[in-house]
Amino acid sequence: MRYNMSKDAEASDFDPFAERKLDKPTSNMDTLTHLLKASLGTGILAMPKAFQCSGLILGIFFTILVAVICTHCAYVLIKCAHVLYKKTRRTHMSFPDVAEAAFDNGPEWIRKWSNAFRIFILVSLFATYFGTCSVYTVIIAENISAVVKSHSGEMSIRLYIVTLLPPLILMSWIRNLKYLAPVSMIANIFMGAGLGITFYFLVGTSPLNMDDVSKAKNIMEWPTFFALTIFAMEAIGVVMPLENAMKTPRSMLGICGVLNRGMSGVTLVYILLGFLGYLRYGESVKDSITLNLTQEGDSEIHKILGEIVQISIAIAVYCTFGLQFFVCVEIVWNWMKDKFTKRPDLADYVMRTILTTVCVMLAVAVPNIAPFMSVIGAFCFSILGLIVPAIIEVITYWDIGFGPCQYLIWKNILVTIFGVFALVFGTKDAILSIP
């Protein structure tokens, strides 16, 4: 059966949002706060380096392009979930659930692959976000170590990582996104403070000179820009948990919906930092803009401000750990919850504690894990964030229709081509960065 695209594909006597029952739903502002924190991660500090690979003017347009594509793919995933809620008469789904439901309700020839598709997404999500949390542990420890080292003796980075275990376990014990919202707000405040001081270094210390930078770089350097920007901005793993926890899930979509508002703000900050960072430091810009701040002079005020930036980023990343870890917890808990029906709360806390401990021990064992995780991130985020949503949309709308001139097909072919481009060049750059 085929439907007219001009009609509401979600029209049905079943309203999944009215039927959805949540103990502690999140407000639109809570969701926006989480979304900002998920997208404004430490990857933003690499934006000046990204602009160095594209050029000053091209960097603006390319950042907008990446933001539009990443936001659109997240939008598609949520929109398809809303259609599939109706088809399956379910009130909420995770990312793997959406993929499986799309295949189960798609054409006959693809239904046998639904479980394999679900498992692939589960494994990819867990590997990416678990590794990201391990890298976050290293980043927190490195920033704390840098501040302590300037005031006292040097200590092994592994010891700093181990001391983070208790506070990270406490963070992982926050079980509801409603309670994580204030934590994300704190993270946003500290990240804002760190970025604010960084902007002071960029515009408040001396005049900027556009003669020292390129307006557009050679096309051979563009892939590095896209690799850095996509994997800094991508947050596909958290959009469904955020939507599932909302009091008004429909507010996630729409021109002025939570998703578009959040990503618009994120894009603006990314452009400003990339533009001003490259404009300030030119070809000498470092992989992380904070590394350039230490070269601003030996004055006491600069040292203090530099340390404040490092402390602010450490606190912001710590507060972000809970949201990123939520993806891993949700995957593992959905797999094991049926086995622990007698004391589910105790089992949940034990599972969170064990996962956090393994995550920290991985960081202790391999404190230089970041380059290796870049490979996994480049591979998984390209597939999960760009290619998979395109596939899900085509399968979901298989019996609904693809619109005039089959525009959904052509649009998703373009998105897939861009995703393959990001996959190939992002993975190549990540592999080459491994020492």
Summary of the structure (lengths in Angstrom):
residues: 435
radius of gyration: 22.0
end to end distance: 55.2
largest distance: 72.3
contacts: 1478
relative contact order: 0.19
helix: 77%
strand: 0%
